[in-house]
Amino acid sequence: MKMRRKSDLPTKLCASCGRPFAWRKKWARDWESVRYCSERCRRSAKTEPPRRNRGN
């Protein structure tokens, strides 16, 4: 298997914090349905309204 650079992997924006995140092997089967960059963002999205990225 050929190694890939992280910059070559597909990316998405997190629905909770708005930050970009890259594909991970554990998401290979359901990459289309992944919306959050972390478990923390997934949990906070249920309790808080969506945040806007302020460019920090």
Distance bins in CASP14 RR format, pairs under 12 A and 6 or more apart:
PFRMAT RR
TARGET T0000
AUTHOR 0000-0000-0000
RMODE 2
METHOD distances of the structure
MODEL  1
1 25 0 0 0 0 0 1 0 0 0 0 0
2 8 0 0 0 0 0 1 0 0 0 0 0
3 9 0 0 0 0 0 1 0 0 0 0 0
4 10 0 0 0 0 0 1 0 0 0 0 0
4 22 0 0 0 0 0 1 0 0 0 0 0
4 23 0 0 0 0 1 0 0 0 0 0 0
4 25 0 0 0 0 0 1 0 0 0 0 0
5 22 0 0 0 0 0 1 0 0 0 0 0
6 20 0 0 0 0 0 1 0 0 0 0 0
6 21 0 0 0 0 0 1 0 0 0 0 0
6 22 1 0 1 0 0 0 0 0 0 0 0
6 23 0 0 0 0 1 0 0 0 0 0 0
6 24 0 0 0 0 0 1 0 0 0 0 0
7 20 0 0 0 0 0 1 0 0 0 0 0
7 22 0 0 0 0 1 0 0 0 0 0 0
7 23 0 0 0 0 0 1 0 0 0 0 0
8 22 0 0 0 0 1 0 0 0 0 0 0
8 23 0 0 0 0 1 0 0 0 0 0 0
9 20 0 0 0 0 0 1 0 0 0 0 0
9 21 0 0 0 0 1 0 0 0 0 0 0
9 22 1 0 1 0 0 0 0 0 0 0 0
9 23 1 0 1 0 0 0 0 0 0 0 0
9 24 0 0 0 0 1 0 0 0 0 0 0
9 25 0 0 0 0 1 0 0 0 0 0 0
9 27 0 0 0 0 0 1 0 0 0 0 0
9 28 0 0 0 0 0 1 0 0 0 0 0
9 31 0 0 0 0 0 1 0 0 0 0 0
10 20 0 0 0 0 0 1 0 0 0 0 0
10 21 0 0 0 0 0 1 0 0 0 0 0
10 22 1 0 0 1 0 0 0 0 0 0 0
10 23 1 0 1 0 0 0 0 0 0 0 0
10 24 0 0 0 0 0 1 0 0 0 0 0
10 27 0 0 0 0 1 0 0 0 0 0 0
10 28 0 0 0 0 0 1 0 0 0 0 0
10 31 1 0 0 1 0 0 0 0 0 0 0
10 32 0 0 0 0 0 1 0 0 0 0 0
10 34 0 0 0 0 0 1 0 0 0 0 0
11 18 0 0 0 0 0 1 0 0 0 0 0
11 19 0 0 0 0 0 1 0 0 0 0 0
11 20 1 0 1 0 0 0 0 0 0 0 0
11 21 1 0 0 1 0 0 0 0 0 0 0
11 22 1 0 1 0 0 0 0 0 0 0 0
11 23 1 0 0 1 0 0 0 0 0 0 0
11 24 0 0 0 0 0 1 0 0 0 0 0
11 27 0 0 0 0 0 1 0 0 0 0 0
11 31 0 0 0 0 0 1 0 0 0 0 0
11 34 0 0 0 0 0 1 0 0 0 0 0
11 37 0 0 0 0 0 1 0 0 0 0 0
12 18 0 0 0 0 1 0 0 0 0 0 0
12 19 0 0 0 0 1 0 0 0 0 0 0
12 20 1 0 0 1 0 0 0 0 0 0 0
12 21 1 0 0 1 0 0 0 0 0 0 0
12 22 0 0 0 0 1 0 0 0 0 0 0
12 23 0 0 0 0 1 0 0 0 0 0 0
12 24 0 0 0 0 0 1 0 0 0 0 0
12 27 0 0 0 0 1 0 0 0 0 0 0
12 31 0 0 0 0 1 0 0 0 0 0 0
12 32 0 0 0 0 1 0 0 0 0 0 0
12 33 0 0 0 0 0 1 0 0 0 0 0
12 34 1 0 0 1 0 0 0 0 0 0 0
12 35 1 0 0 1 0 0 0 0 0 0 0
12 36 0 0 0 0 1 0 0 0 0 0 0
12 37 0 0 0 0 1 0 0 0 0 0 0
12 41 0 0 0 0 0 1 0 0 0 0 0
13 19 1 0 0 1 0 0 0 0 0 0 0
13 20 1 0 1 0 0 0 0 0 0 0 0
13 21 1 0 0 1 0 0 0 0 0 0 0
13 22 0 0 0 0 0 1 0 0 0 0 0
13 34 0 0 0 0 0 1 0 0 0 0 0
13 35 0 0 0 0 1 0 0 0 0 0 0
13 36 0 0 0 0 0 1 0 0 0 0 0
13 37 0 0 0 0 1 0 0 0 0 0 0
13 41 0 0 0 0 0 1 0 0 0 0 0
13 50 0 0 0 0 0 1 0 0 0 0 0
13 51 0 0 0 0 0 1 0 0 0 0 0
13 52 0 0 0 0 0 1 0 0 0 0 0
13 53 0 0 0 0 1 0 0 0 0 0 0
14 20 1 0 0 1 0 0 0 0 0 0 0
14 21 1 0 1 0 0 0 0 0 0 0 0
14 22 0 0 0 0 0 1 0 0 0 0 0
14 34 0 0 0 0 1 0 0 0 0 0 0
14 35 1 0 0 1 0 0 0 0 0 0 0
14 36 1 0 1 0 0 0 0 0 0 0 0
14 37 1 0 1 0 0 0 0 0 0 0 0
14 38 1 0 0 1 0 0 0 0 0 0 0
14 39 0 0 0 0 0 1 0 0 0 0 0
14 40 0 0 0 0 0 1 0 0 0 0 0
14 41 1 0 1 0 0 0 0 0 0 0 0
14 42 0 0 0 0 1 0 0 0 0 0 0
14 44 0 0 0 0 0 1 0 0 0 0 0
14 45 0 0 0 0 1 0 0 0 0 0 0
14 50 0 0 0 0 1 0 0 0 0 0 0
14 51 0 0 0 0 1 0 0 0 0 0 0
14 52 0 0 0 0 0 1 0 0 0 0 0
14 53 0 0 0 0 1 0 0 0 0 0 0
15 21 0 0 0 0 0 1 0 0 0 0 0
15 33 0 0 0 0 0 1 0 0 0 0 0
15 34 0 0 0 0 1 0 0 0 0 0 0
15 35 1 0 1 0 0 0 0 0 0 0 0
15 36 1 0 1 0 0 0 0 0 0 0 0
15 37 0 0 0 0 1 0 0 0 0 0 0
15 38 0 0 0 0 0 1 0 0 0 0 0
15 41 1 0 0 1 0 0 0 0 0 0 0
15 42 0 0 0 0 1 0 0 0 0 0 0
15 44 0 0 0 0 0 1 0 0 0 0 0
15 45 1 0 0 1 0 0 0 0 0 0 0
15 46 0 0 0 0 0 1 0 0 0 0 0
15 48 0 0 0 0 0 1 0 0 0 0 0
15 49 0 0 0 0 0 1 0 0 0 0 0
15 50 1 0 0 1 0 0 0 0 0 0 0
15 51 0 0 0 0 1 0 0 0 0 0 0
15 52 0 0 0 0 0 1 0 0 0 0 0
15 53 0 0 0 0 0 1 0 0 0 0 0
16 35 0 0 0 0 1 0 0 0 0 0 0
16 36 1 0 1 0 0 0 0 0 0 0 0
16 37 1 0 0 1 0 0 0 0 0 0 0
16 38 0 0 0 0 1 0 0 0 0 0 0
16 39 0 0 0 0 0 1 0 0 0 0 0
16 40 0 0 0 0 1 0 0 0 0 0 0
16 41 1 1 0 0 0 0 0 0 0 0 0
16 42 1 0 0 1 0 0 0 0 0 0 0
16 43 0 0 0 0 1 0 0 0 0 0 0
16 44 1 0 1 0 0 0 0 0 0 0 0
16 45 1 0 1 0 0 0 0 0 0 0 0
16 46 0 0 0 0 1 0 0 0 0 0 0
16 47 0 0 0 0 0 1 0 0 0 0 0
16 48 1 0 0 1 0 0 0 0 0 0 0
16 49 0 0 0 0 1 0 0 0 0 0 0
16 50 1 0 0 1 0 0 0 0 0 0 0
16 51 1 0 0 1 0 0 0 0 0 0 0
16 52 0 0 0 0 0 1 0 0 0 0 0
16 53 0 0 0 0 0 1 0 0 0 0 0
17 35 0 0 0 0 0 1 0 0 0 0 0
17 36 0 0 0 0 1 0 0 0 0 0 0
17 37 1 0 0 1 0 0 0 0 0 0 0
17 38 0 0 0 0 1 0 0 0 0 0 0
17 40 0 0 0 0 1 0 0 0 0 0 0
17 41 1 0 1 0 0 0 0 0 0 0 0
17 42 0 0 0 0 0 1 0 0 0 0 0
17 44 0 0 0 0 1 0 0 0 0 0 0
17 45 0 0 0 0 1 0 0 0 0 0 0
17 48 0 0 0 0 0 1 0 0 0 0 0
17 50 0 0 0 0 1 0 0 0 0 0 0
17 51 1 0 0 1 0 0 0 0 0 0 0
17 52 0 0 0 0 1 0 0 0 0 0 0
17 53 1 0 0 1 0 0 0 0 0 0 0
17 54 0 0 0 0 0 1 0 0 0 0 0
17 55 0 0 0 0 0 1 0 0 0 0 0
17 56 0 0 0 0 0 1 0 0 0 0 0
18 35 0 0 0 0 0 1 0 0 0 0 0
18 36 0 0 0 0 1 0 0 0 0 0 0
18 37 0 0 0 0 1 0 0 0 0 0 0
18 38 0 0 0 0 0 1 0 0 0 0 0
18 41 0 0 0 0 1 0 0 0 0 0 0
18 45 0 0 0 0 0 1 0 0 0 0 0
18 50 0 0 0 0 1 0 0 0 0 0 0
18 51 1 0 0 1 0 0 0 0 0 0 0
18 52 1 0 0 1 0 0 0 0 0 0 0
18 53 1 0 1 0 0 0 0 0 0 0 0
18 54 0 0 0 0 0 1 0 0 0 0 0
18 55 0 0 0 0 1 0 0 0 0 0 0
18 56 0 0 0 0 0 1 0 0 0 0 0
19 36 0 0 0 0 0 1 0 0 0 0 0
19 37 1 0 0 1 0 0 0 0 0 0 0
19 38 0 0 0 0 1 0 0 0 0 0 0
19 40 0 0 0 0 0 1 0 0 0 0 0
19 41 0 0 0 0 1 0 0 0 0 0 0
19 51 0 0 0 0 0 1 0 0 0 0 0
19 52 0 0 0 0 0 1 0 0 0 0 0
19 53 1 0 0 1 0 0 0 0 0 0 0
19 54 0 0 0 0 0 1 0 0 0 0 0
19 55 0 0 0 0 1 0 0 0 0 0 0
19 56 0 0 0 0 1 0 0 0 0 0 0
20 37 0 0 0 0 1 0 0 0 0 0 0
20 53 0 0 0 0 1 0 0 0 0 0 0
20 55 0 0 0 0 0 1 0 0 0 0 0
21 27 0 0 0 0 1 0 0 0 0 0 0
21 31 0 0 0 0 0 1 0 0 0 0 0
21 34 0 0 0 0 1 0 0 0 0 0 0
21 35 0 0 0 0 0 1 0 0 0 0 0
21 36 0 0 0 0 1 0 0 0 0 0 0
21 37 1 1 0 0 0 0 0 0 0 0 0
21 38 1 0 0 1 0 0 0 0 0 0 0
21 41 0 0 0 0 1 0 0 0 0 0 0
21 42 0 0 0 0 0 1 0 0 0 0 0
22 31 0 0 0 0 0 1 0 0 0 0 0
22 34 0 0 0 0 0 1 0 0 0 0 0
22 37 0 0 0 0 1 0 0 0 0 0 0
23 29 0 0 0 0 0 1 0 0 0 0 0
23 30 0 0 0 0 0 1 0 0 0 0 0
23 31 1 0 0 1 0 0 0 0 0 0 0
23 32 0 0 0 0 0 1 0 0 0 0 0
23 34 0 0 0 0 1 0 0 0 0 0 0
23 37 0 0 0 0 0 1 0 0 0 0 0
24 30 0 0 0 0 0 1 0 0 0 0 0
24 31 0 0 0 0 1 0 0 0 0 0 0
24 34 0 0 0 0 1 0 0 0 0 0 0
24 37 0 0 0 0 1 0 0 0 0 0 0
24 38 0 0 0 0 0 1 0 0 0 0 0
25 31 0 0 0 0 0 1 0 0 0 0 0
26 34 0 0 0 0 1 0 0 0 0 0 0
26 39 0 0 0 0 0 1 0 0 0 0 0
27 33 0 0 0 0 1 0 0 0 0 0 0
27 34 1 0 1 0 0 0 0 0 0 0 0
27 35 0 0 0 0 0 1 0 0 0 0 0
27 36 0 0 0 0 0 1 0 0 0 0 0
27 37 0 0 0 0 0 1 0 0 0 0 0
27 38 0 0 0 0 0 1 0 0 0 0 0
28 34 0 0 0 0 0 1 0 0 0 0 0
33 42 0 0 0 0 0 1 0 0 0 0 0
34 41 0 0 0 0 0 1 0 0 0 0 0
34 42 0 0 0 0 1 0 0 0 0 0 0
35 41 0 0 0 0 1 0 0 0 0 0 0
35 42 1 0 0 1 0 0 0 0 0 0 0
35 45 0 0 0 0 1 0 0 0 0 0 0
35 46 0 0 0 0 0 1 0 0 0 0 0
35 50 0 0 0 0 0 1 0 0 0 0 0
36 42 1 0 1 0 0 0 0 0 0 0 0
36 43 0 0 0 0 1 0 0 0 0 0 0
36 44 0 0 0 0 1 0 0 0 0 0 0
36 45 1 0 0 1 0 0 0 0 0 0 0
36 46 0 0 0 0 0 1 0 0 0 0 0
36 50 0 0 0 0 0 1 0 0 0 0 0
37 44 0 0 0 0 0 1 0 0 0 0 0
37 45 0 0 0 0 0 1 0 0 0 0 0
37 53 0 0 0 0 0 1 0 0 0 0 0
38 44 0 0 0 0 1 0 0 0 0 0 0
38 45 0 0 0 0 0 1 0 0 0 0 0
39 45 0 0 0 0 0 1 0 0 0 0 0
39 46 0 0 0 0 0 1 0 0 0 0 0
40 46 0 0 0 0 0 1 0 0 0 0 0
40 47 0 0 0 0 0 1 0 0 0 0 0
40 48 0 0 0 0 0 1 0 0 0 0 0
41 47 0 0 0 0 0 1 0 0 0 0 0
41 48 0 0 0 0 1 0 0 0 0 0 0
41 50 0 0 0 0 0 1 0 0 0 0 0
41 51 0 0 0 0 1 0 0 0 0 0 0
42 48 0 0 0 0 0 1 0 0 0 0 0
44 50 0 0 0 0 1 0 0 0 0 0 0
44 51 0 0 0 0 1 0 0 0 0 0 0
45 51 0 0 0 0 1 0 0 0 0 0 0
END
